[in-house]
Amino acid sequence: MSFRSTFLVAAAACVLLLTGAADEKTLTSIDKGPDGLAPAIASLVNPKGYRVQSDEGAVCDVWLLKDVALKPGFKQTLNVKYPFQTGELVGVLRVGDKVEFTDFRGQPVKPGVYTLRYGQQPQDGNHIGTSDVYDFLVALPAASDTDPKLFVPPDRLHKASSKSVGTNHPAIFSLLAVESPIASPTLSKEENDRWVLGVPVQGDDGGKKSSLSLRVVVIGKVAG
């Protein structure tokens, strides 16, 4: 191999290494809940949260409720994996101002604080192929979502969420199936350049506590 060829190969390898390093994300813990929540919602949020960090700064922070309500008599199906009711409060998202942040559809989400409620992908021709799992988290501006009670019907939930991105579509974050229980928080890079936050959750089924796990795509969007 000539010197020029060797140099080009080495340069290409260096570019790949630098690109990979720049793409790395890390997960750290937070011990204080976010400001900007209505008191009724703030009282339900676990102050222990999770920060997704890049070299440029905080990408987003996520908090879950101390106890997430579980749907009575729930049974998993091929496409619905989570025992939540549409419109129920699950957690809180805070978007930083250092790094551009988008939802699962690639819609830019402005810096600020948002509630996260459970929603499901509509079963119509416009959403075929979006995700094999219909479960999503839907982000709503915290300033306008002040009541922790169930937020229904779905079209009202979606309309309120659309204010998070300034379009006619809600701001959504895909939930993925959990293959095995998650004992401690993880952040993993998976297919299609998606970063997935995996966390243990305490569920509340009519006063009976139980443990479950949640996997949400915090960075990345639908393929295609």
Biotite code that builds the C-alpha atoms (Angstrom):
import biotite.structure as struc

atoms = struc.array([
    struc.Atom([0.000, 0.000, 0.000], chain_id="A", res_id=1, res_name="MET", atom_name="CA", element="C"),
    struc.Atom([1.347, 3.429, -0.932], chain_id="A", res_id=2, res_name="SER", atom_name="CA", element="C"),
    struc.Atom([1.949, 6.203, 1.583], chain_id="A", res_id=3, res_name="PHE", atom_name="CA", element="C"),
    struc.Atom([-0.971, 8.164, 0.138], chain_id="A", res_id=4, res_name="ARG", atom_name="CA", element="C"),
    struc.Atom([-3.346, 5.189, 0.526], chain_id="A", res_id=5, res_name="SER", atom_name="CA", element="C"),
    struc.Atom([-2.150, 4.563, 4.060], chain_id="A", res_id=6, res_name="THR", atom_name="CA", element="C"),
    struc.Atom([-2.709, 8.221, 4.919], chain_id="A", res_id=7, res_name="PHE", atom_name="CA", element="C"),
    struc.Atom([-6.248, 8.217, 3.494], chain_id="A", res_id=8, res_name="LEU", atom_name="CA", element="C"),
    struc.Atom([-7.187, 5.054, 5.403], chain_id="A", res_id=9, res_name="VAL", atom_name="CA", element="C"),
    struc.Atom([-5.819, 6.497, 8.636], chain_id="A", res_id=10, res_name="ALA", atom_name="CA", element="C"),
    struc.Atom([-7.639, 9.782, 8.064], chain_id="A", res_id=11, res_name="ALA", atom_name="CA", element="C"),
    struc.Atom([-10.917, 7.981, 7.416], chain_id="A", res_id=12, res_name="ALA", atom_name="CA", element="C"),
    struc.Atom([-10.501, 5.927, 10.589], chain_id="A", res_id=13, res_name="ALA", atom_name="CA", element="C"),
    struc.Atom([-9.830, 9.110, 12.540], chain_id="A", res_id=14, res_name="CYS", atom_name="CA", element="C"),
    struc.Atom([-13.013, 10.721, 11.195], chain_id="A", res_id=15, res_name="VAL", atom_name="CA", element="C"),
    struc.Atom([-15.065, 7.668, 12.186], chain_id="A", res_id=16, res_name="LEU", atom_name="CA", element="C"),
    struc.Atom([-13.616, 7.715, 15.692], chain_id="A", res_id=17, res_name="LEU", atom_name="CA", element="C"),
    struc.Atom([-14.284, 11.414, 16.102], chain_id="A", res_id=18, res_name="LEU", atom_name="CA", element="C"),
    struc.Atom([-17.829, 11.064, 14.754], chain_id="A", res_id=19, res_name="THR", atom_name="CA", element="C"),
    struc.Atom([-18.563, 8.195, 17.105], chain_id="A", res_id=20, res_name="GLY", atom_name="CA", element="C"),
    struc.Atom([-17.177, 10.077, 20.086], chain_id="A", res_id=21, res_name="ALA", atom_name="CA", element="C"),
    struc.Atom([-19.242, 13.171, 19.268], chain_id="A", res_id=22, res_name="ALA", atom_name="CA", element="C"),
    struc.Atom([-22.373, 11.037, 19.106], chain_id="A", res_id=23, res_name="ASP", atom_name="CA", element="C"),
    struc.Atom([-21.947, 9.551, 22.576], chain_id="A", res_id=24, res_name="GLU", atom_name="CA", element="C"),
    struc.Atom([-24.559, 10.251, 25.243], chain_id="A", res_id=25, res_name="LYS", atom_name="CA", element="C"),
    struc.Atom([-24.326, 9.609, 28.961], chain_id="A", res_id=26, res_name="THR", atom_name="CA", element="C"),
    struc.Atom([-26.882, 9.193, 31.734], chain_id="A", res_id=27, res_name="LEU", atom_name="CA", element="C"),
    struc.Atom([-26.640, 10.897, 35.118], chain_id="A", res_id=28, res_name="THR", atom_name="CA", element="C"),
    struc.Atom([-29.041, 11.175, 38.025], chain_id="A", res_id=29, res_name="SER", atom_name="CA", element="C"),
    struc.Atom([-30.894, 14.250, 39.304], chain_id="A", res_id=30, res_name="ILE", atom_name="CA", element="C"),
    struc.Atom([-31.997, 14.665, 42.915], chain_id="A", res_id=31, res_name="ASP", atom_name="CA", element="C"),
    struc.Atom([-34.374, 17.609, 42.528], chain_id="A", res_id=32, res_name="LYS", atom_name="CA", element="C"),
    struc.Atom([-37.640, 17.857, 40.641], chain_id="A", res_id=33, res_name="GLY", atom_name="CA", element="C"),
    struc.Atom([-38.162, 20.521, 37.966], chain_id="A", res_id=34, res_name="PRO", atom_name="CA", element="C"),
    struc.Atom([-39.552, 23.993, 38.502], chain_id="A", res_id=35, res_name="ASP", atom_name="CA", element="C"),
    struc.Atom([-42.582, 25.129, 36.535], chain_id="A", res_id=36, res_name="GLY", atom_name="CA", element="C"),
    struc.Atom([-45.025, 22.386, 37.531], chain_id="A", res_id=37, res_name="LEU", atom_name="CA", element="C"),
    struc.Atom([-48.457, 22.924, 39.028], chain_id="A", res_id=38, res_name="ALA", atom_name="CA", element="C"),
    struc.Atom([-48.383, 22.036, 42.750], chain_id="A", res_id=39, res_name="PRO", atom_name="CA", element="C"),
    struc.Atom([-50.865, 19.187, 42.264], chain_id="A", res_id=40, res_name="ALA", atom_name="CA", element="C"),
    struc.Atom([-48.579, 17.559, 39.705], chain_id="A", res_id=41, res_name="ILE", atom_name="CA", element="C"),
    struc.Atom([-45.284, 18.406, 41.425], chain_id="A", res_id=42, res_name="ALA", atom_name="CA", element="C"),
    struc.Atom([-46.419, 16.547, 44.547], chain_id="A", res_id=43, res_name="SER", atom_name="CA", element="C"),
    struc.Atom([-46.749, 13.318, 42.541], chain_id="A", res_id=44, res_name="LEU", atom_name="CA", element="C"),
    struc.Atom([-43.377, 13.466, 40.786], chain_id="A", res_id=45, res_name="VAL", atom_name="CA", element="C"),
    struc.Atom([-40.413, 11.503, 42.107], chain_id="A", res_id=46, res_name="ASN", atom_name="CA", element="C"),
    struc.Atom([-37.646, 14.096, 42.690], chain_id="A", res_id=47, res_name="PRO", atom_name="CA", element="C"),
    struc.Atom([-35.082, 11.554, 41.542], chain_id="A", res_id=48, res_name="LYS", atom_name="CA", element="C"),
    struc.Atom([-34.744, 11.981, 37.793], chain_id="A", res_id=49, res_name="GLY", atom_name="CA", element="C"),
    struc.Atom([-32.495, 11.126, 34.865], chain_id="A", res_id=50, res_name="TYR", atom_name="CA", element="C"),
    struc.Atom([-30.397, 13.440, 32.697], chain_id="A", res_id=51, res_name="ARG", atom_name="CA", element="C"),
    struc.Atom([-29.325, 12.572, 29.170], chain_id="A", res_id=52, res_name="VAL", atom_name="CA", element="C"),
    struc.Atom([-26.089, 14.429, 28.502], chain_id="A", res_id=53, res_name="GLN", atom_name="CA", element="C"),
    struc.Atom([-24.019, 15.061, 25.373], chain_id="A", res_id=54, res_name="SER", atom_name="CA", element="C"),
    struc.Atom([-20.672, 16.786, 24.934], chain_id="A", res_id=55, res_name="ASP", atom_name="CA", element="C"),
    struc.Atom([-22.594, 19.994, 24.227], chain_id="A", res_id=56, res_name="GLU", atom_name="CA", element="C"),
    struc.Atom([-24.631, 19.885, 27.425], chain_id="A", res_id=57, res_name="GLY", atom_name="CA", element="C"),
    struc.Atom([-27.859, 18.472, 28.825], chain_id="A", res_id=58, res_name="ALA", atom_name="CA", element="C"),
    struc.Atom([-30.153, 17.097, 26.102], chain_id="A", res_id=59, res_name="VAL", atom_name="CA", element="C"),
    struc.Atom([-33.168, 16.371, 28.286], chain_id="A", res_id=60, res_name="CYS", atom_name="CA", element="C"),
    struc.Atom([-34.209, 15.418, 31.809], chain_id="A", res_id=61, res_name="ASP", atom_name="CA", element="C"),
    struc.Atom([-36.892, 12.875, 32.676], chain_id="A", res_id=62, res_name="VAL", atom_name="CA", element="C"),
    struc.Atom([-38.785, 12.317, 35.914], chain_id="A", res_id=63, res_name="TRP", atom_name="CA", element="C"),
    struc.Atom([-41.468, 9.703, 36.566], chain_id="A", res_id=64, res_name="LEU", atom_name="CA", element="C"),
    struc.Atom([-44.284, 9.703, 39.089], chain_id="A", res_id=65, res_name="LEU", atom_name="CA", element="C"),
    struc.Atom([-43.659, 8.177, 42.487], chain_id="A", res_id=66, res_name="LYS", atom_name="CA", element="C"),
    struc.Atom([-46.466, 5.747, 41.664], chain_id="A", res_id=67, res_name="ASP", atom_name="CA", element="C"),
    struc.Atom([-47.787, 5.231, 38.140], chain_id="A", res_id=68, res_name="VAL", atom_name="CA", element="C"),
    struc.Atom([-51.423, 4.098, 37.993], chain_id="A", res_id=69, res_name="ALA", atom_name="CA", element="C"),
    struc.Atom([-51.935, 0.691, 36.382], chain_id="A", res_id=70, res_name="LEU", atom_name="CA", element="C"),
    struc.Atom([-54.924, -0.247, 34.256], chain_id="A", res_id=71, res_name="LYS", atom_name="CA", element="C"),
    struc.Atom([-57.069, -2.826, 36.088], chain_id="A", res_id=72, res_name="PRO", atom_name="CA", element="C"),
    struc.Atom([-57.149, -6.251, 34.470], chain_id="A", res_id=73, res_name="GLY", atom_name="CA", element="C"),
    struc.Atom([-54.596, -5.311, 31.814], chain_id="A", res_id=74, res_name="PHE", atom_name="CA", element="C"),
    struc.Atom([-53.203, -8.003, 29.530], chain_id="A", res_id=75, res_name="LYS", atom_name="CA", element="C"),
    struc.Atom([-50.460, -7.400, 26.991], chain_id="A", res_id=76, res_name="GLN", atom_name="CA", element="C"),
    struc.Atom([-51.198, -7.819, 23.300], chain_id="A", res_id=77, res_name="THR", atom_name="CA", element="C"),
    struc.Atom([-48.896, -8.039, 20.299], chain_id="A", res_id=78, res_name="LEU", atom_name="CA", element="C"),
    struc.Atom([-48.867, -4.239, 19.948], chain_id="A", res_id=79, res_name="ASN", atom_name="CA", element="C"),
    struc.Atom([-49.806, -2.854, 23.385], chain_id="A", res_id=80, res_name="VAL", atom_name="CA", element="C"),
    struc.Atom([-47.265, -3.595, 26.097], chain_id="A", res_id=81, res_name="LYS", atom_name="CA", element="C"),
    struc.Atom([-47.893, -1.063, 28.869], chain_id="A", res_id=82, res_name="TYR", atom_name="CA", element="C"),
    struc.Atom([-50.652, -1.257, 31.527], chain_id="A", res_id=83, res_name="PRO", atom_name="CA", element="C"),
    struc.Atom([-51.586, 2.434, 31.359], chain_id="A", res_id=84, res_name="PHE", atom_name="CA", element="C"),
    struc.Atom([-54.790, 4.255, 30.475], chain_id="A", res_id=85, res_name="GLN", atom_name="CA", element="C"),
    struc.Atom([-54.809, 6.745, 27.607], chain_id="A", res_id=86, res_name="THR", atom_name="CA", element="C"),
    struc.Atom([-54.339, 10.248, 28.993], chain_id="A", res_id=87, res_name="GLY", atom_name="CA", element="C"),
    struc.Atom([-52.896, 9.263, 32.358], chain_id="A", res_id=88, res_name="GLU", atom_name="CA", element="C"),
    struc.Atom([-49.948, 11.157, 33.800], chain_id="A", res_id=89, res_name="LEU", atom_name="CA", element="C"),
    struc.Atom([-46.676, 9.197, 33.735], chain_id="A", res_id=90, res_name="VAL", atom_name="CA", element="C"),
    struc.Atom([-43.892, 11.720, 34.216], chain_id="A", res_id=91, res_name="GLY", atom_name="CA", element="C"),
    struc.Atom([-42.231, 14.996, 33.305], chain_id="A", res_id=92, res_name="VAL", atom_name="CA", element="C"),
    struc.Atom([-39.757, 16.052, 30.605], chain_id="A", res_id=93, res_name="LEU", atom_name="CA", element="C"),
    struc.Atom([-37.425, 19.039, 30.661], chain_id="A", res_id=94, res_name="ARG", atom_name="CA", element="C"),
    struc.Atom([-35.722, 20.098, 27.426], chain_id="A", res_id=95, res_name="VAL", atom_name="CA", element="C"),
    struc.Atom([-32.458, 22.010, 27.681], chain_id="A", res_id=96, res_name="GLY", atom_name="CA", element="C"),
    struc.Atom([-31.386, 24.986, 25.565], chain_id="A", res_id=97, res_name="ASP", atom_name="CA", element="C"),
    struc.Atom([-27.910, 23.766, 24.580], chain_id="A", res_id=98, res_name="LYS", atom_name="CA", element="C"),
    struc.Atom([-28.802, 20.978, 22.162], chain_id="A", res_id=99, res_name="VAL", atom_name="CA", element="C"),
    struc.Atom([-31.557, 20.783, 19.557], chain_id="A", res_id=100, res_name="GLU", atom_name="CA", element="C"),
    struc.Atom([-34.153, 18.269, 20.712], chain_id="A", res_id=101, res_name="PHE", atom_name="CA", element="C"),
    struc.Atom([-36.839, 16.541, 18.660], chain_id="A", res_id=102, res_name="THR", atom_name="CA", element="C"),
    struc.Atom([-39.640, 14.085, 19.296], chain_id="A", res_id=103, res_name="ASP", atom_name="CA", element="C"),
    struc.Atom([-40.062, 10.669, 17.644], chain_id="A", res_id=104, res_name="PHE", atom_name="CA", element="C"),
    struc.Atom([-41.429, 12.300, 14.475], chain_id="A", res_id=105, res_name="ARG", atom_name="CA", element="C"),
    struc.Atom([-38.419, 14.607, 14.227], chain_id="A", res_id=106, res_name="GLY", atom_name="CA", element="C"),
    struc.Atom([-40.416, 17.664, 15.313], chain_id="A", res_id=107, res_name="GLN", atom_name="CA", element="C"),
    struc.Atom([-38.305, 20.231, 17.220], chain_id="A", res_id=108, res_name="PRO", atom_name="CA", element="C"),
    struc.Atom([-39.374, 20.588, 20.852], chain_id="A", res_id=109, res_name="VAL", atom_name="CA", element="C"),
    struc.Atom([-38.647, 23.974, 22.410], chain_id="A", res_id=110, res_name="LYS", atom_name="CA", element="C"),
    struc.Atom([-36.657, 24.271, 25.653], chain_id="A", res_id=111, res_name="PRO", atom_name="CA", element="C"),
    struc.Atom([-38.957, 24.069, 28.655], chain_id="A", res_id=112, res_name="GLY", atom_name="CA", element="C"),
    struc.Atom([-40.872, 21.743, 30.958], chain_id="A", res_id=113, res_name="VAL", atom_name="CA", element="C"),
    struc.Atom([-43.525, 19.305, 29.757], chain_id="A", res_id=114, res_name="TYR", atom_name="CA", element="C"),
    struc.Atom([-45.768, 16.733, 31.337], chain_id="A", res_id=115, res_name="THR", atom_name="CA", element="C"),
    struc.Atom([-45.659, 13.227, 29.879], chain_id="A", res_id=116, res_name="LEU", atom_name="CA", element="C"),
    struc.Atom([-48.927, 11.367, 29.481], chain_id="A", res_id=117, res_name="ARG", atom_name="CA", element="C"),
    struc.Atom([-49.633, 7.959, 28.027], chain_id="A", res_id=118, res_name="TYR", atom_name="CA", element="C"),
    struc.Atom([-51.094, 7.672, 24.539], chain_id="A", res_id=119, res_name="GLY", atom_name="CA", element="C"),
    struc.Atom([-51.501, 5.109, 21.783], chain_id="A", res_id=120, res_name="GLN", atom_name="CA", element="C"),
    struc.Atom([-50.770, 5.296, 18.086], chain_id="A", res_id=121, res_name="GLN", atom_name="CA", element="C"),
    struc.Atom([-53.999, 5.743, 16.080], chain_id="A", res_id=122, res_name="PRO", atom_name="CA", element="C"),
    struc.Atom([-54.895, 2.755, 13.933], chain_id="A", res_id=123, res_name="GLN", atom_name="CA", element="C"),
    struc.Atom([-55.303, 4.420, 10.559], chain_id="A", res_id=124, res_name="ASP", atom_name="CA", element="C"),
    struc.Atom([-53.456, 4.589, 7.273], chain_id="A", res_id=125, res_name="GLY", atom_name="CA", element="C"),
    struc.Atom([-51.441, 7.630, 8.308], chain_id="A", res_id=126, res_name="ASN", atom_name="CA", element="C"),
    struc.Atom([-49.582, 5.724, 11.026], chain_id="A", res_id=127, res_name="HIS", atom_name="CA", element="C"),
    struc.Atom([-48.808, 2.354, 9.437], chain_id="A", res_id=128, res_name="ILE", atom_name="CA", element="C"),
    struc.Atom([-45.191, 1.397, 10.088], chain_id="A", res_id=129, res_name="GLY", atom_name="CA", element="C"),
    struc.Atom([-44.532, 4.096, 12.680], chain_id="A", res_id=130, res_name="THR", atom_name="CA", element="C"),
    struc.Atom([-43.831, 1.538, 15.387], chain_id="A", res_id=131, res_name="SER", atom_name="CA", element="C"),
    struc.Atom([-44.576, -2.122, 16.079], chain_id="A", res_id=132, res_name="ASP", atom_name="CA", element="C"),
    struc.Atom([-45.610, -1.085, 19.591], chain_id="A", res_id=133, res_name="VAL", atom_name="CA", element="C"),
    struc.Atom([-48.554, 1.331, 19.806], chain_id="A", res_id=134, res_name="TYR", atom_name="CA", element="C"),
    struc.Atom([-47.529, 2.729, 23.219], chain_id="A", res_id=135, res_name="ASP", atom_name="CA", element="C"),
    struc.Atom([-46.210, 6.304, 23.341], chain_id="A", res_id=136, res_name="PHE", atom_name="CA", element="C"),
    struc.Atom([-45.584, 9.110, 25.789], chain_id="A", res_id=137, res_name="LEU", atom_name="CA", element="C"),
    struc.Atom([-47.166, 12.405, 24.754], chain_id="A", res_id=138, res_name="VAL", atom_name="CA", element="C"),
    struc.Atom([-45.605, 15.712, 25.861], chain_id="A", res_id=139, res_name="ALA", atom_name="CA", element="C"),
    struc.Atom([-47.773, 18.662, 26.912], chain_id="A", res_id=140, res_name="LEU", atom_name="CA", element="C"),
    struc.Atom([-46.585, 22.134, 28.012], chain_id="A", res_id=141, res_name="PRO", atom_name="CA", element="C"),
    struc.Atom([-46.487, 22.014, 31.810], chain_id="A", res_id=142, res_name="ALA", atom_name="CA", element="C"),
    struc.Atom([-47.825, 25.557, 32.064], chain_id="A", res_id=143, res_name="ALA", atom_name="CA", element="C"),
    struc.Atom([-51.168, 24.450, 30.602], chain_id="A", res_id=144, res_name="SER", atom_name="CA", element="C"),
    struc.Atom([-51.347, 20.925, 32.051], chain_id="A", res_id=145, res_name="ASP", atom_name="CA", element="C"),
    struc.Atom([-52.072, 21.537, 35.713], chain_id="A", res_id=146, res_name="THR", atom_name="CA", element="C"),
    struc.Atom([-54.486, 18.749, 36.717], chain_id="A", res_id=147, res_name="ASP", atom_name="CA", element="C"),
    struc.Atom([-53.045, 15.245, 37.258], chain_id="A", res_id=148, res_name="PRO", atom_name="CA", element="C"),
    struc.Atom([-56.386, 13.567, 36.565], chain_id="A", res_id=149, res_name="LYS", atom_name="CA", element="C"),
    struc.Atom([-56.919, 11.489, 33.432], chain_id="A", res_id=150, res_name="LEU", atom_name="CA", element="C"),
    struc.Atom([-56.670, 13.647, 30.281], chain_id="A", res_id=151, res_name="PHE", atom_name="CA", element="C"),
    struc.Atom([-59.261, 12.397, 27.762], chain_id="A", res_id=152, res_name="VAL", atom_name="CA", element="C"),
    struc.Atom([-60.495, 11.968, 25.062], chain_id="A", res_id=153, res_name="PRO", atom_name="CA", element="C"),
    struc.Atom([-57.447, 11.192, 22.856], chain_id="A", res_id=154, res_name="PRO", atom_name="CA", element="C"),
    struc.Atom([-58.112, 13.978, 20.348], chain_id="A", res_id=155, res_name="ASP", atom_name="CA", element="C"),
    struc.Atom([-58.131, 16.524, 23.188], chain_id="A", res_id=156, res_name="ARG", atom_name="CA", element="C"),
    struc.Atom([-54.857, 15.081, 24.469], chain_id="A", res_id=157, res_name="LEU", atom_name="CA", element="C"),
    struc.Atom([-53.267, 15.266, 21.013], chain_id="A", res_id=158, res_name="HIS", atom_name="CA", element="C"),
    struc.Atom([-54.444, 18.830, 20.404], chain_id="A", res_id=159, res_name="LYS", atom_name="CA", element="C"),
    struc.Atom([-53.020, 19.999, 23.729], chain_id="A", res_id=160, res_name="ALA", atom_name="CA", element="C"),
    struc.Atom([-49.724, 18.248, 23.009], chain_id="A", res_id=161, res_name="SER", atom_name="CA", element="C"),
    struc.Atom([-49.383, 19.824, 19.562], chain_id="A", res_id=162, res_name="SER", atom_name="CA", element="C"),
    struc.Atom([-48.611, 23.127, 21.299], chain_id="A", res_id=163, res_name="LYS", atom_name="CA", element="C"),
    struc.Atom([-45.303, 21.560, 22.356], chain_id="A", res_id=164, res_name="SER", atom_name="CA", element="C"),
    struc.Atom([-44.093, 21.548, 18.749], chain_id="A", res_id=165, res_name="VAL", atom_name="CA", element="C"),
    struc.Atom([-46.276, 24.158, 17.045], chain_id="A", res_id=166, res_name="GLY", atom_name="CA", element="C"),
    struc.Atom([-47.807, 21.755, 14.519], chain_id="A", res_id=167, res_name="THR", atom_name="CA", element="C"),
    struc.Atom([-51.094, 19.880, 14.199], chain_id="A", res_id=168, res_name="ASN", atom_name="CA", element="C"),
    struc.Atom([-49.473, 16.689, 15.479], chain_id="A", res_id=169, res_name="HIS", atom_name="CA", element="C"),
    struc.Atom([-48.722, 15.815, 19.127], chain_id="A", res_id=170, res_name="PRO", atom_name="CA", element="C"),
    struc.Atom([-45.186, 15.588, 20.456], chain_id="A", res_id=171, res_name="ALA", atom_name="CA", element="C"),
    struc.Atom([-44.597, 11.874, 20.949], chain_id="A", res_id=172, res_name="ILE", atom_name="CA", element="C"),
    struc.Atom([-41.905, 9.589, 22.332], chain_id="A", res_id=173, res_name="PHE", atom_name="CA", element="C"),
    struc.Atom([-42.042, 5.923, 21.466], chain_id="A", res_id=174, res_name="SER", atom_name="CA", element="C"),
    struc.Atom([-42.244, 3.304, 24.197], chain_id="A", res_id=175, res_name="LEU", atom_name="CA", element="C"),
    struc.Atom([-40.546, -0.005, 23.438], chain_id="A", res_id=176, res_name="LEU", atom_name="CA", element="C"),
    struc.Atom([-41.245, -3.520, 24.655], chain_id="A", res_id=177, res_name="ALA", atom_name="CA", element="C"),
    struc.Atom([-39.341, -4.642, 27.751], chain_id="A", res_id=178, res_name="VAL", atom_name="CA", element="C"),
    struc.Atom([-37.675, -8.022, 27.304], chain_id="A", res_id=179, res_name="GLU", atom_name="CA", element="C"),
    struc.Atom([-36.557, -8.442, 30.925], chain_id="A", res_id=180, res_name="SER", atom_name="CA", element="C"),
    struc.Atom([-37.020, -6.443, 34.165], chain_id="A", res_id=181, res_name="PRO", atom_name="CA", element="C"),
    struc.Atom([-34.806, -3.356, 34.501], chain_id="A", res_id=182, res_name="ILE", atom_name="CA", element="C"),
    struc.Atom([-33.138, -3.139, 37.910], chain_id="A", res_id=183, res_name="ALA", atom_name="CA", element="C"),
    struc.Atom([-31.313, 0.176, 37.464], chain_id="A", res_id=184, res_name="SER", atom_name="CA", element="C"),
    struc.Atom([-31.496, 3.072, 34.956], chain_id="A", res_id=185, res_name="PRO", atom_name="CA", element="C"),
    struc.Atom([-29.755, 2.526, 31.624], chain_id="A", res_id=186, res_name="THR", atom_name="CA", element="C"),
    struc.Atom([-29.176, 4.513, 28.435], chain_id="A", res_id=187, res_name="LEU", atom_name="CA", element="C"),
    struc.Atom([-28.411, 2.478, 25.351], chain_id="A", res_id=188, res_name="SER", atom_name="CA", element="C"),
    struc.Atom([-27.886, 3.235, 21.681], chain_id="A", res_id=189, res_name="LYS", atom_name="CA", element="C"),
    struc.Atom([-30.032, 0.914, 19.589], chain_id="A", res_id=190, res_name="GLU", atom_name="CA", element="C"),
    struc.Atom([-30.949, 0.475, 15.937], chain_id="A", res_id=191, res_name="GLU", atom_name="CA", element="C"),
    struc.Atom([-31.609, 3.495, 13.722], chain_id="A", res_id=192, res_name="ASN", atom_name="CA", element="C"),
    struc.Atom([-29.451, 5.705, 15.969], chain_id="A", res_id=193, res_name="ASP", atom_name="CA", element="C"),
    struc.Atom([-32.031, 5.749, 18.733], chain_id="A", res_id=194, res_name="ARG", atom_name="CA", element="C"),
    struc.Atom([-31.067, 6.319, 22.346], chain_id="A", res_id=195, res_name="TRP", atom_name="CA", element="C"),
    struc.Atom([-33.322, 4.438, 24.730], chain_id="A", res_id=196, res_name="VAL", atom_name="CA", element="C"),
    struc.Atom([-33.808, 5.225, 28.409], chain_id="A", res_id=197, res_name="LEU", atom_name="CA", element="C"),
    struc.Atom([-34.671, 2.163, 30.458], chain_id="A", res_id=198, res_name="GLY", atom_name="CA", element="C"),
    struc.Atom([-35.899, 2.677, 34.020], chain_id="A", res_id=199, res_name="VAL", atom_name="CA", element="C"),
    struc.Atom([-37.632, 0.756, 36.802], chain_id="A", res_id=200, res_name="PRO", atom_name="CA", element="C"),
    struc.Atom([-41.083, 2.091, 37.725], chain_id="A", res_id=201, res_name="VAL", atom_name="CA", element="C"),
    struc.Atom([-43.312, 1.602, 40.744], chain_id="A", res_id=202, res_name="GLN", atom_name="CA", element="C"),
    struc.Atom([-46.873, 0.895, 39.703], chain_id="A", res_id=203, res_name="GLY", atom_name="CA", element="C"),
    struc.Atom([-50.057, 1.300, 41.721], chain_id="A", res_id=204, res_name="ASP", atom_name="CA", element="C"),
    struc.Atom([-52.921, -1.070, 40.987], chain_id="A", res_id=205, res_name="ASP", atom_name="CA", element="C"),
    struc.Atom([-55.735, 0.168, 43.208], chain_id="A", res_id=206, res_name="GLY", atom_name="CA", element="C"),
    struc.Atom([-53.441, 0.559, 46.199], chain_id="A", res_id=207, res_name="GLY", atom_name="CA", element="C"),
    struc.Atom([-51.411, -2.566, 45.481], chain_id="A", res_id=208, res_name="LYS", atom_name="CA", element="C"),
    struc.Atom([-47.808, -1.688, 44.636], chain_id="A", res_id=209, res_name="LYS", atom_name="CA", element="C"),
    struc.Atom([-45.901, -3.539, 41.959], chain_id="A", res_id=210, res_name="SER", atom_name="CA", element="C"),
    struc.Atom([-42.692, -3.104, 39.998], chain_id="A", res_id=211, res_name="SER", atom_name="CA", element="C"),
    struc.Atom([-42.496, -2.721, 36.247], chain_id="A", res_id=212, res_name="LEU", atom_name="CA", element="C"),
    struc.Atom([-40.030, -1.377, 33.708], chain_id="A", res_id=213, res_name="SER", atom_name="CA", element="C"),
    struc.Atom([-40.251, 1.309, 31.044], chain_id="A", res_id=214, res_name="LEU", atom_name="CA", element="C"),
    struc.Atom([-38.196, 1.830, 27.876], chain_id="A", res_id=215, res_name="ARG", atom_name="CA", element="C"),
    struc.Atom([-38.621, 5.106, 26.009], chain_id="A", res_id=216, res_name="VAL", atom_name="CA", element="C"),
    struc.Atom([-36.844, 6.505, 22.952], chain_id="A", res_id=217, res_name="VAL", atom_name="CA", element="C"),
    struc.Atom([-35.541, 9.847, 24.226], chain_id="A", res_id=218, res_name="VAL", atom_name="CA", element="C"),
    struc.Atom([-33.357, 10.594, 21.188], chain_id="A", res_id=219, res_name="ILE", atom_name="CA", element="C"),
    struc.Atom([-34.155, 9.338, 17.703], chain_id="A", res_id=220, res_name="GLY", atom_name="CA", element="C"),
    struc.Atom([-37.052, 9.252, 15.326], chain_id="A", res_id=221, res_name="LYS", atom_name="CA", element="C"),
    struc.Atom([-39.162, 6.991, 13.163], chain_id="A", res_id=222, res_name="VAL", atom_name="CA", element="C"),
    struc.Atom([-37.221, 5.502, 10.270], chain_id="A", res_id=223, res_name="ALA", atom_name="CA", element="C"),
    struc.Atom([-37.853, 6.755, 6.758], chain_id="A", res_id=224, res_name="GLY", atom_name="CA", element="C"),
])
